Structures are given as structure tokens and as C-alpha cells.
Amino acid sequence: MIVFEPHLSGVSGDMLLGALVDLGGDFSLLERFAHVKDVEGLAGISIRKERVKKRAIASTRVEIELDEHFHARHGHEMFDILDRTSKEVGASSWARQKAKEAVLCLLEAEARVHGEDVDEVHLHEAGSFDTIIDCLGYFMLLESLGAQKVFSTPVCVGSGTVNTCHGLLPVPVPAVTAIASDKGIPLVGSMAEGEVATPTGVSLLAVSADFCKALPSMVPQKVGYGAGSRDFEVANVLRATLVEDKSFEETVLIETTMDDITGEEIGYAIGKLQELSMEVHLLQGLGKKNRPVFVLRLLVDAGKIDQAVKALFEHTTTIGVRYWPVSRVKMDRSIKEIPHGEGFVRVKVSRHGDLQKEKIDFDDLPYGDQK
């Protein structure tokens, strides 16, 4: 698992690449992009890495230089270039699909801002081949590190204005706020003048990371720093920390009580809430004026608390909820297959210290087959 910290100096595609390379990601995967051909308007690509210091912090800067000439690219062109490039650089199906999600997130934000269709929206700065390298390279590096699970702190966006092909725009730029609004990404401002969170960087975190308001207790295994191109009063670096999965779990228990919801409504709501929650519990009790009540409890990842609360308000009659952080201790779990008859049965094995429990999967028992 990898934890990014963009709450101080923001995030961009090249900072993400630099942080992952500094963490031990395979830089040769990025060098493959230098040999990509047959992209209209692209005459040459140079990709290099260098060690730099930002406010005395040693970090890795990934420098991408393109000999590229284009005015704008449509959404459907970006998908076509991504598909062809994926084959040329040998990207896995997982990396290609996740990169498509990032490009789609970016396109949807631009389309919303400009009032256009996703396939036909014009991308100017974001239409560069650099965006393809950022999106596809990011997931290829994650895969090389064996870390497909990502967490992030809130995203610093900077302040002031930035000059774009559309003229002077406020910071954060409209595309960033559109992504944050759609994906529920927490943003924070800073005294740093200018744009420190780019739409591409925010899109990559939006489709790959769960967000936490602050770093919880965790045991770092390795730390990497990706350098930005500019210099500020604070170190313009993005920190990435490799963490053991089992050392990092921030969960929240959400509870609400309702005396005006029907059985049909609560059944429907539970089905929706189970999509966001690790656990959903329904209890019964007595409330005001001795009325029978439903007590609904959700256990969710801390990064999904806003989504869960919104779902509660949308799918139930509640007008208020309570929540608090909780800790969990879980037994390590694995599945083993044991030959049985002409096939096998699956057995869940749970361990904690010198304790071990085994249980046959219910669906593999004779009475478990309901078909």
C-alpha cells in the first residue's frame, strides 16, 4: 500500500511519477515511452530522471520533454492514443484500464466545465501526450511496486490565478474543482501563489486513492519524494510512503436512529449502503415517546465517510447521524482448497498468533447450493 501526502505542496503527474520512482518504481517502464511512434503531431520524446534538492530534501524529478505540435485533441482521440500506446509499451490490462479511468475523469471534468460532450470536448494543455505518459506510467509504476492500493491526504491547490489558453483562471482551476466535486476529494488552500494541483494529478488520485483527513498510525517501510518543477517557501515535493497493508486501517462507525421508516424502505437502503460499507448492522429499540425505532450502524473506511453520510441522507428518512473513529483487530485470513469427491471444497483459514480457525465455505456444503 502507498500513502501520498499532497496536503502541503499539491500534486501533478510528474510529481507522482517522481515519487514512485524514488520509492523504487522501475524507471525503465517510463523509458519505453521514448520509443512510441505514430502519434499525430508528436515528433520526439525525451524522458529522464535526476536527483534534486527542494528545500534541502533530496528527491527525484522526472523530466518529460516532447517535440509536439497540436492545437487540441478530442476525447475520443485521447482514448485512441492511450490504447495504441498501451500496446507499444507493454502495459498490463489493469494499468491500461486504470489509465482509461483517469483520462475519463479528466475528460468528464473538462466537459462539465465547457458544457460539451466527453468524446468531443477539446483538451488543450491536458491534450498533450504528456498526459498519456502520466496516466499510463503512474499505474505501470504502481504495479511494479506491487502496490495497487493507495491512500492520500487532502490536496493542496495553491492560491491566486494561473494563465491558461483560456485566459486568466482562478486557482484551483475549474477542472480541479469539478473533479473534486464529482469524486468527493478534500481540497485545502495555501499561501503558495499559483497552481500546485493539476487536473491530471488530481484525476490520478481520484481514481486510485481513498482519502483520509490526516495520517493515521502506520509503520513506514520505505519513503520516496517526487519533485515539482517550481520552488516555494515550502519544499515542493510529494511524499509517497510504502506501508504494510495490515498496519494501516482507519475506520469509522456511523450510526443513526429512525422511527419513521418502513420495512420496505430500510431493506432497500441497506442494499445501497452495503455497496459503501464493510459492515451494515440493523438493531431495534425504543426511542422518543416509547416509539419503536430502527438503529442503523455502518462501518466504513474513513475515506468514504462523506459518501456514506450522503447515502444515508439520500436513501433513508434520517436527518442527522453520529460517527466516531474505531479500531479493529482482524485475524489474518486465507483460503485453501481441499480435494473432496470429484472436486474440492474451499476452507477459510484464520490465524492470530498461535490461534487458528478453519471453516468450510458455506457455498461448498451440500445444503449451501441454492440453485
N, C-alpha and C positions, 0 to 999 in steps of 0.2 A: 504494500500500500504506500502511496505517496501523498504527502501533505504539502500544498503550496501556500505561501503567505504573501498575497498581493495587497495586503491592507496598508502597506507603507509606501511602496513605490509603483503600485499598479501592475499591469500585465500587458504583454504583447506577444505576438507569435514568436519572434526571435528570442525574447527573454525565456519563454517556455522551452524552446529548443536548447538554449544555452544551459539552463538549469538541469535539464535531463542529461545532457552530455557531461556536464560537470559531476553529475551524480553517478556516472558510469555508463550512460547510454552509448550505444555503438554509433560513433560518428560516421563510420563508413556507409551506414544506411543513408545518411544525408548526402554523401558524396555521389551516390548513384544518380541524384537528380541532375548533376552536371552533364550527364550524357543523354538527357531526354531530348528527342528531336520531334520534328513535325508539329510544333505548336505555332500556330499562325501568329506572326508578329514577334516571335522570340528568336533572336539570333545567337545568343550565347548566355551561359550561366557560369558563375564562379561562386563556390561555396567554401569557406574556410573558417577555422576556429582560432581564437587567440586567447591567451591569458591576460587579463587586465585587472586593474585595481580600481574599485569605486569606493571612495572614502575609506581607503586602507583595507577594504575587503577584497581578497583575491577571488576572482570569478571568471567564468567562461563567456566569451562573446562569440556568437555565431553570426558571421557576416555573409550575407547573400547579395551578390551583385548581378543584375540582369541587364543584358543588352536587349531591350524590349521596346517595341513600338506599337502602341494600340491606343485608341481613344476611349473605348469602353467595351465591356463584354456583357452579354446577356446571361441570365441564369442558366438557361439550357446549355450554353457554351461552356460554362464553368463545370457542369456535371460531365460533359463530354470529355473535356480536358482531363478531369480527375480520373475518369475511367481508363483512358488511354495511358495516362501517366502511371497509374497503379500497376498496370501490366508491365510497363517498361522497367520500373524499379523493383518489381517482385514483391509488392505489398501483399500481405495476407488478406483474406476476405474480411476478417474482423477489422483490420486497420482501414481498409477501403470503405467499409460500411460506416464506421465511426467518423471518418473524414467527411463522408457524404452528409452525415447528420450535422456536422459543424458548418459545412458550406450552406446547407439548407437553413440552418438557424440564422446565418448571416444574411442570406437572401430574403428570408421572411421579414427580418428587421428592416432591411432596406426597402422592401416592397411596401411595408406598412408606412414607413416614413414618407415615401414618394407617391403613395396611392396607386401602385402598379401591381401587375401580376408577377408572381415569383419567377416564372420561366422567362418573362420578358423584361424584368427590371434591369436597368443599366448599372453596372458596377464600374466605377472609375478607379480610385486608388485601390479598392478591395478587389478589383477585377484583374489585378496583376497575377502573374504566375507565382509570385512570391506567396500569395495566399494558399495556393495548392501545395507548395512546399511546406508551409507552416502547418496546415491541417493534416496532410498525409504523414509528414515527417514526425509530427508530435506523437501520433498513435503508433507509428513504427518504433519510435524510441521507447515509449511506454512498454510496448510488447517485448523489446529487447531486455528491459529491466525486469520482466516478469511481474509487472505491477499494472493490472488493469483497473484497480480500484483507487479512486482519487478523492481527497478531501481538500477543501480550500477555506481560508478565512475570507471576510468581506473584501471587495475590490476597491482599492483607492482609484479615484478617477481624475484627480488634479483639480484645477480651477481656471477661471478666466475664459479665454476664447482660443480658437485654432483656425488657421486659414486653410480652406479646402477648395476643391474645384467648384464647389457650390457657393463660395464666398466665405465670409467670417461666420463661424458657428460657435455656439456656447459649449463649454466643457461641463459635463460629458456630452459628446456629440449625440444627436438624436438616435443613431443606430444603437449605441450602447444602452441608452435608457429604454429603447424598445425591447432589446434582448433581456435586460434586467426585469422589465415589467412582465414579459411573457414567461420567463423561466424562474421568477422569484429569486433573483440574485441580489444580495445585500450590497449596497454601494456606500462608500464613505468619501468625503471630500478631503482636501488637504491644502496647505499653503503653497504647494508647488504650482507654479504657473504653467499652464499648458495641458495638453492631453497626455496622460500617463497610462490610460487604459484604452487600448484599441479595440474596435469591433471584432477583429479576428481573434485576439487574445481572449476577450470575454466570451465569444462564441465557443471556443475550445473548452473553457472551464464550464460553460453552461451545459454542454452535452456529455461531460466526462466526470464532473465533480459534485459531491454533496457538500453543502456549505455549513460551517459552524461559526458561531459568533466570536469565539475565542478558542485558542488552542487548549484542548483538554490534556489530562495527564497522558503521556506517551513516552515510549523508550526509543529514541532515535538510533537507527543502525548506521546511517550514512547521511551526510548533508551536502547539497550542491547549490551553487549560486549562478544564476544566469544574469548577465549584464545587459542593461539597456544602453542605447546609443548616446543619451544625454547625461548631463551632470546636474545634480541638485544639491541642496544643503544636506539632504539625507542620502545615504548610499542608494544609487539607482540600480538595485539588484532584486531579483526574485529568488527567494529561498525555497528549495524543494528538499523535503526530508523523507527518507525511506524509513518506514515504520513497520514493525511486525503487526500483522492484522489483529492478532489477539490482544495486543497491548493498547489498542485504540478502539474504544466504543463509547460514544456519547449518546445516551438515550433519554427520552423524555416521556413521562406518563401524563396523559391528558385525560381529564375527567369532566363529565357534565351530567346534570340530573334533569330529567324531563317528566312532567306529569300530564302533558297534552299531546302525546304522540301515539298513534295506533300501532297495533302489532304488525300490520302490513307495511307501514312506513318505516318502522325500526328494522324490519327484516331487509328491506331494500337498502336502507342506509348502511347497515352492517356490510352488505355485499360491496358497496362502493368504498367503504373505509378500509376493508381488508386489503385493497389494492395498494394502500399507502402505509399500512401498519405492519409491524412484526407480530403484534398480538391485538385482538379485539375481545373485550370481555363485557358481558351484559349481566347486570345484577338487578335485583328488585328490592324495594324498600318502601318506607313511608316518608312523605315529605310534609309540606305545609298543609295545615288543616286536615292532617291524617290521610292525605290523598296517596294512593299507591303510585310509585314512581319507578321509572327506569333509570339506572345508573350505568352510563356507558363509559368505558375506560379504553384508551388506546395507548399502546406502547410503540413509539416511533423513533426513528433516527432523529437526532437533534436538527439535522439539516432539512428535515421535511416538516418541521413543526408548523410553518406558515401554511403549507399545502393542506396539512391535516385539519388545522383550525378552520380554514376556508371551506373544506369539505363538510365539516360538522355543521357550520352555519348554512351551507347550501342544501344538505340532504336531511337535516333534522329540524325540529322546532326550537332548538335551543337558541338563546340569545346571549349566552355567556359560558365560558369554560374556565377550568383551573388547570394549571400544569406545573410540574416541577421536575428537576433532573433526578434520575435514578441510576443506580449502579447495578450491574448484572454479573453473575459468575456462571459460566457455562462449562459443561463437560465437553472435552474435545470429541468430535463425532466423525465417524467414517462408516462406509457401507462395504460389507464383504459379501461375496456370493458363495453359497454352499450348494453343491450338487444335490438334487433331490428328484428321484424318479428319472424322467427323460429330460428334465430341465434343471432349474436351480431356484433357490429362494434367496432373497436379499435379507441381510441381517444388519440392523443398525448397531454399531458398537460405540459405546460412550465411555470415556475414560477421564478420571480426575485423580492425579496422584497414583496411588496403588489400588484405587477402586475401578471396577469395570462392570458395565451392564450391557447385556445383549438382548435384542428384541427383534423378532421376525417382522418384516414389513407386512402390515395388515392385508395389503392387496395381494400378497403371495400366499395367503392362507386360503384353504378351500372355500370357506364361507365369506372370504373377502372379495370374491369375484361377483359383482352385482350385474354383470352383463347378461 
